[in-house]
Amino acid sequence: MSDNNELKIELGKFLEDAKARNVVVLDVRESCSWADTFVIATYNSQGHLKGLVQELDAWASTHWGSVPRHPKKNQVNEWLLVDWDDTIIHLFSENSRNYYELEKLWFTAKVLYSTKS
C-alpha cells in the first residue's frame, strides 16, 4: 500500500461520491503500530454496504493497480472492517458508528479528509 496521503484522501472522496456519509480519513501512524490510515464511513443500508465493498475493490484496481494484497473483510453486527494492509476501512451503520465512536478513540490522529458535520 502506498504511503501517499493524496491517494488516501482520494479514497475518502470516492466513498463520499459513493454516498457514504460522514467520511473521515485519519493518519494514525503516530499512535498505531499496525496501521497507517483509518478510513471511517457510515453506510445507509445492507444493500448500500454490499455495493460499497464491490466498488471499493474496483476502485483499488483502478487507483492502486490491483486490489490490495490479501484484503480481509470482517463483519461484526453493523460494522464491516476492510483490511488493506496499512489502510483499514471501517464501514458502519449509523447506530454502530455512534456506539463505537472510533474518532474519539483515535483523537490524536491527524485528519486527512472529513465530510463529518
N, C-alpha and C positions, 0 to 999 in steps of 0.2 A: 504494500500500500504506500502510496506517495506521502511524503511529509508536507506536501503542498497545501497550505491553508486555503488558497484560492479554489482548489478543486473541492475541498470540503464545504466551502461556502456555496459553491455551485450545487452540491448535493442538497444543502438546505433549501436553496431556491427551487430545485427540482421538486422536492417534497411539497413545497408551497404551491407550485404550479399544478401538482397532482392532487390538490385540495386538502392536503393535511393541514391541520390547524396548529397554531402556537408552536411553530418550528423553532428550535433552538440548537445551535451548533456550539459546543463547548470545547475549548482546548484544555484537556485535563492532564497534560504532561507533567506539570509541576506537582500534582497531588495524587497521581495514579501511576503505579509501576507496570500495569498490564495493558494500558491503552493510551493512545494519544488524543483521541477525539471521541466525544459522545454527541450523537445526534438524537434529539428527543422531539417527538411529534405526536399529535393526537389524531387518531383516525375517527371516521364518522360512523362506520358500521362494519360488520364482519365482511361483507362484500367489498367494501372500500379497502379494508385491510388486505384481503386476498389480492386485489388489483394493485395495491401499493407494492407488495412483495414482488409480484411479477414485473412491474415497471422498474423497480429497483435493480433487478437482475439485468434487464435490458439496458438501463442507464449505465450501469457499471461496464457492460460490454462495450458500449459506445465511448465512454469517457475515460475508462482505465484500460481499455483494450481487451478486457475479459472480465468475467465475473471474478471477484476476488477469490484467491485460493482458499479452499476449504471453508466456504461460508457456512456458518452454523445458524440455525433458526430454532429457537426455543420459545414456546408459548406457555405462559402461566396465567391462567384466568384471562384477563383482558390486557395482557402485556406481552408483546412479541419482541424478542431480542434477536437482532441480526448481527452476528459477529463477523466482521470483515477484518480480521487480524487486528490492526491498531485502531480501527474505527468501529465503534459499537453504536448500532442504531436501535433506539428504543421506540417502539410504536405502541402507544397506549390508547385505551378507551378514555373518555373524559373522566369517568369515575376513578379508574386506576391511576390516572395521571395526578389527580387531586389527592389521592390517598398516599402514593409513594413520594411525591414531591422531590424528584431527583435533583432538580435545580438547587433546592435548599441543601441537599446533602453535599453537592459539589459547588458550593457557593464561592469558593476561592478560584474557580476556573475562569479563564478569560473567555468572554462571549465573543465568538467569531461572527455569528449571524443570529438574528432573532426576529420573529414576527409576533412574539408573545406580547399581548397587550396588558 
